[in-house]
Amino acid sequence: MRDTPAESGERVTSPILYLPLLAAQADTLINPTASAQHLLGKWDASQVASVAIIQNLPTLAGKPKSEIIIEKALAEMISVGEELSRSHPAGTFSSLISSRFQRDLFKQGLALMPRLGLRFLDQEALAARHYLSGGLWNFNFCTEHTQRLNPLKHSFESSSGKTFSLSNQQSRTFRVIHAEPDESIHIQGLAGTGKTHIIGRLVDSLTACRPLVLAFTAVQLQVLMQRIGAGHVRGMTFGELASYVLERDPGFSRPGRRASARYQVTPEDIASRLGFGPVSWLSPARVASTCAKMVATFCASLDQCLAEQHIPKGLTLEALDRAVLVAYAQSLWTQTVTPTDPRHQLPLRGYHRIKLMTLQEVMIGTEFTHVIVDEAHDLSWPLSAFLDRCPQPVITLGDACQRLDGRFYQRAVALRKHEITHSIRAGRQMESVLNPLIDKHPVLQLASLEGNTGVDTKIVYYDKPEVPTGAVTILVESEWGLFEWFQRLANAGASFSLLPGAVNAFRRFILDCIALFRDHTRPTHSALFKYTSWDDLRADISAKNGSFQRIDRMLCKGYSSSEFEAAFLILDQTGTAPLKLGRVMDARNAEIDSVMLAPDLLGQIRPGDRAAASRAFAALYTGGSRARHKLIVPGYLRDWASDMSTTAKAPAT
């Protein structure tokens, strides 16, 4: 009956049957206090027939050609209803159906609708009654209605002769790039607008060129390259690009194990290896930790050298002490990127390599004619500047609303820019959740999202978080929320799994927490490594993280590693459990049928803290925009967004 466009813009064959009923009408029927007889008595035969069909979906699901069977059953029920309305007293058909109405079966049928390819009509389509012809079901209606709703109305032909379709906004962007293929451009596209699909079509049409495709993480790159499916295209992560460019210099030494994310060196060891002494009231270890923060701040800036502006805010020191701290930080930076003593062996992260690349007079080689960047909102300021100075045209596509660390960097002011706001992935219902986050964002000013009228995304609001039923992915803000919900699901005896790739890191995080709390053992997990005692961790985290507070109380009551391991055995390792659990960060490139946003995502923001507000808004927006068919969110989300936006813009206290 229709081709359903995926988020990418590609078409996936999936028959859709449009039931002549409003979603709001179905919602009133599942209310335990509602009278089915009273409601159905006010509806016409087509709407009453739709109720009967939904209730019978559990018996029809799984049968061969179920979509044909269901449509024929709907047509027959409408025919029966129309016949009874002519030959019997008014209300006969609705009384017959209401007498057989079973709310539990109806709710089961509603849950099956997305999988079976059924949708409700909107008010306009229901009022138009094009689904009837001469009082009977119009079997051409679904195809005709699909064509009206389909946003992919513009057809193009690729260099290989295949045709593909784009939406109005996608096609305008595609034509702009093709009109001037040697000019750089930045595309700001909101979630679900088909940015990755555009990249695939661009690569397919640039066959005479040698494009380099970039993505932030290896997982993002792998998914992107699979979607592109072009053998002539080279792909790299941002960190791999830096290594690729730097290693062209014969003087650059490969970092080896120093580049591993698992490779750690304690602040005490750093101070010992580099000869750091105390600075004012800072111990050598604290000096090393402070210098590491200074180097990280330097690496995120466009500054050419380390200076006092990189000293963490709030650290009060005399002028001489500040100068010593800068000298120590410079030593840490130098020995990290160009070590002179093999005994130092300091960790070399991706941001170190990217900053070093931008400081040197190097370019991307002429082996590439174009550079295309997916998820460009993850670009650092130095990497953005590096790409802007490259001779190749650079095409970046990203969504600033998904910048999870709250930092925003603009590419060159004179650069061409284009905006896409029409979502292919999610329905118009998603506007009520995402647009308050866009409109009230404390830093960004972007146009609102426009949902896809050809897609249904059901929004469910909750007052108190409970373990959801059915196939739902629960998204949390941090490892602490992950820990809390892991225990909640385990205690409820739920069958659940963690999002792919998160199991081992999560287990190490929990065991490190317990060891730090009970045995004062220094953690190895990157999120905990800097803490030498549970008291230090509590002082840093407790005031701003409710999930941590609950975990802290649980540990104080005697929660042990053996209890965790027992609960860990319950975890589904196959990934087939209906419930899944993960951080927003773990799901940011996924499309998920049903998503629940946990309350820990709606934290409190201090007055004037726009950076924290930006991070919170980005996490909610990113997590919520993963949903395709159903999104479960706290009922106070809109009020929270308004309050936190006002708080973030207030003077700091």
PyMOL commands that set and color helices and strands:
alter all, ss='L'
color gray80, all
select helices_A, chain A and resi 23-29+36-40+45-55+57-60+66-87+92-99+103-116+123-128+141-149+168-179+195-205+218-228+238-246+256-259+267-274+284-299+308-310+319-337+350-359+376-378+381-389+400-402+428-439+479-491+503-519+534-544+546-556+561-568+584-587+599-601+610-624+637-649
alter helices_A, ss='H'
color red, helices_A
select strands_A, chain A and resi 3-5+11-13+17-19+118-120+132-133+136-137+154-157+163-166+185-189+211-215+234-237+370-373+394-398+416-420+422-427+450-452+458-462+472-476+496-498+579-583+592-597+627-634
alter strands_A, ss='S'
color yellow, strands_A
deselect
rebuild
show_as cartoon
